[in-house]
Amino acid sequence: MVYRMILNQTAYFGRGAIKEIPGAAKSRGFKKAFVVTDPTLADPAVGTAQKVLDVLDAAGLPYEVFTNVKPNPPVECIQDGVEKFKASGADFLIGLGGGSPQDTCKGIGIVVANPEFADVLSLEGVADTKNPSVPIFGVPTTAGTASETTINYVITDTPRKRKFVAVDPHDIPVVAFVDPDLTDGMPRGLKVATGLDALTHAIEGFVTPGAWSLSDCLSLQSIRMTAHNLAKSVAGDVAAGEQMAYSSYITGMAYSNVGLGLVHGMAHPLGGRLGAAHGVANGILLAPVMEYNKDYTGEKYRDIADAFGVADAYSGDIETVREEAVQAVHKLTVDLGNPTKISEVGATEADLKPLAHDAFHDVCTPGNPRPATEEDILQIYTSLM
C-alpha cells in the first residue's frame, strides 16, 4: 500500500502570525494580493479583515479586496471572483475567513489557472486540472474547516440545490497563517459549529479505511485537543480557543489526505437543500453515524473514548467502550447546545428521500468504514426527524 501526503509548503502558527504575510509574499516575488473575504469580516465595525489589511498597508504591499462571498459558496460568486481577479492585476490570493471565503478563493485560483473549468461545475469530484492554482495564502478566522491546509473545497450548485466537493491537490494554499488573534472574536454559535466540524474531521479521518499511521497520529491528537478544549473555548477561555485553532489545522492535514465519510456525505445535502450551516449539520450527524459505524472500526473507539476521559477505555469490553465513545460525543453536542434533529434545521418528511439520494452520491460517502446503501442513509435521516 502506498500513502500520499500533501501539505502546505510553509505554515506559521501563533499570535501575530499574520505579520509574516508580507515577508512570505515578497520572498516569493509576489507584487499584489487579491484578498477574498466575506462582508461581515470586511465590516469596519467587526475589524477582522482590517487587521490583515493593516499589515499589508504597513508593508506597502498593494491589494484589492473581494467580498462577494456567501455561505455555502455558489458557482456565481466564484465566477465573479475570477473576472475581478483578472481585472485586478494581482498575482496571488489571500483567502481570509472560514470555509466559505477560503473555498471561494480556491475556486477562483483554480479557474484562473485552468480556464477550461470556467463553468465551475466540472470541478466536482477529482477534477483533471493541469495547472496549480494561482498561489494562495490561507488565513483562517474560524477553528474548524482547516481549508488553509486541505486539498478540498465545497461549492453550491444553486439551481439544483446541491453542494459538491472538489478534490484537487492543485488548490492547496502555498502558505498558511494560523493566528488565534483572528479566531478569538468568533461568536459563541460559530465556535460551536466550527468546533464540531473539526471534531467530525478528526473522527472521520481516524476511522476511514484510508487512514494510516501518520494520519492517525494527527487525527487522534486533534480528537484529544478538541475534547479537552472545545467546551472551554465556547465558554470564553482564550487559551482553549488558541488550542482549537491549532487542532483544526492538525486534523486538516490528516483528513485532506485520507478522506472523510458518511457524516460529511449526509451533511452536504443539508447545506445544499436546506441551507444548514455545515458545522451544525455535522454536529447533528456525528454521534448517530458513529453509532451506525461502531462495529466496523476495530479498536479505534477505545482511543476516542480515552480522549473524552472514559475510565475503562482500554479495559472494558469493546462493545461497551464503543457505545461509551458514541455517548461521549453525543453529550458534548448536547452540552454545547447544537441541534440534534434535522427537523431543527428545516427538514421535512418530503425532504428525506432527496437528501438520501444526494448523500449516497456524495464524494465523501465512499470513505465511510461501513458501506452505506441509500436505504441505510434514509433510515438515519428518518431517525433524526
C-alpha positions, 0 to 999 in steps of 0.5 A: 500500500502506498500513502500520499501526503500533501501539505502546505509548503510553509505554515506559521502558527501563533499570535501575530502570525499574520505579520509574516504575510508580507515577508512570505509574499515578497520572498516569493516575488509576489507584487499584489494580493487579491484578498477574498473575504466575506462582508461581515469580516470586511465590516469596519465595525467587526475589524477582522479583515482590517487587521490583515489589511493593516499589515499589508498597508504597513508593508506597502504591499498593494491589494484589492479586496473581494467580498462577494462571498456567501455561505455555502459558496455558489458557482456565481460568486466564484465566477465573479471572483475570477473576472475581478481577479483578472481585472485586478492585476494581482498575482496571488490570493489571500483567502481570509475567513472560514470555509466559505471565503477560503473555498471561494478563493480556491475556486477562483485560483483554480479557474484562473489557472485552468480556464477550461473549468470556467463553468465551475461545475466540472470541478466536482469530484477529482477534477483533471486540472493541469495547472496549480492554482494561482498561489494562495495564502490561507488565513483562517478566522474560524477553528474548524474547516482547516481549508488553509491546509486541505486539498478540498473545497465545497461549492453550491450548485444553486439551481439544483440545490446541491453542494459538491466537493472538489478534490484537487491537490492543485488548490492547496494554499502555498502558505498558511497563517494560523493566528488565534488573534483572528479566531478569538472574536468568533461568536459563541454559535460559530465556535460551536459549529466550527468546533464540531466540524473539526471534531467530525474531521478528526473522527472521520479521518481516524476511522476511514479505511484510508487512514494510516499511521501518520494520519492517525497520529494527527487525527487522534491528537486533534480528537484529544485537543478538541475534547479537552478544549472545545467546551472551554473555548465556547465558554470564553477561555482564550487559551482553549480557543488558541488550542482549537485553532491549532487542532483544526489545522492538525486534523486538516492535514490528516483528513485532506489526505485520507478522506472523510465519510458518511457524516460529511456525505449526509451533511452536504445535502443539508447545506445544499437543500436546506441551507444548514450551516455545515458545522451544525449539520455535522454536529447533528450527524456525528454521534448517530453515524458513529453509532451506525459505524461502531462495529466496523472500526476495530479498536479505534473507539477505545482511543476516542473514548480515552480522549473524552476521559472514559475510565475503562477505555482500554479495559472494558469490553469493546462493545461497551467502550464503543457505545461509551465513545458514541455517548461521549460525543453525543453529550458534548453536542448536547452540552454545547447546545447544537441541534440534534434533529434535522427537523431543527434545521428545516427538514421535512418528511418530503425532504428525506428521500432527496437528501438520501439520494444526494448523500449516497452520491456524495464524494465523501460517502465512499470513505465511510468504514461501513458501506452505506446503501441509500436505504441505510442513509434514509433510515438515519435521516428518518431517525433524526426527524 
